[in-house]
Amino acid sequence: MNRSINKGVIISCQPANWKEPFYDYDFIKRMVQAAEYGGAVAVRIEGASNTKQLISDGISMPIIGLIKRFKSRQNIDRIFITPTIREVTELYESGTRIIAADFTAREGRDKNYYRLFIREIMNTFKDVEIFADVSTIDEAIFAQDLGVSYISSTLTGYT
């Protein structure tokens, strides 16, 4: 179940599916339970299958879903956090209602691109809250002006 995020600590549990030792649903679930027990207000989870299973298992804290689409492990300076409406759709169909997406100006994505991206998300999925991952204050202000629900400096240092 997703709901609005209260003020507090958000825990990120995002092992990537490229044979990392922690890429295991049972590990992810235990980390989420530990985060909740420790007082976290939300968790960031990679992958629609993981968010769907956590929701199905009755995790009650807000889940911020994202999908990482790496072009290659050597190329992680590119946009890879929920980069298109396709990933937003996958997360939505998993039951996720808070969705993190990259809002940086990389790969030629300008303000008009993000205006259209947000409009498409909001027109398609009326009950989704957008969690903008930014790298600069200007990107944060722009994301706020677009009406995103949450802003995080998650990508500071990657751009």
CORTA-V362706 format. One record per helix or strand. SS is the DSSP state (H for helix, E for strand). FROM is the first residue (numbers start at 0). LEN is the number of residues. If there is no record, write none. Layout:
BEGIN
SS,FROM,LEN  SS,FROM,LEN
END
This chain:
BEGIN
E,9,4  H,24,13  E,41,5  H,47,9  E,61,5  E,67,1  H,72,3  E,80,1  H,84,9  E,97,5  H,105,3  H,110,14  E,128,5  H,136,10  E,149,3
END
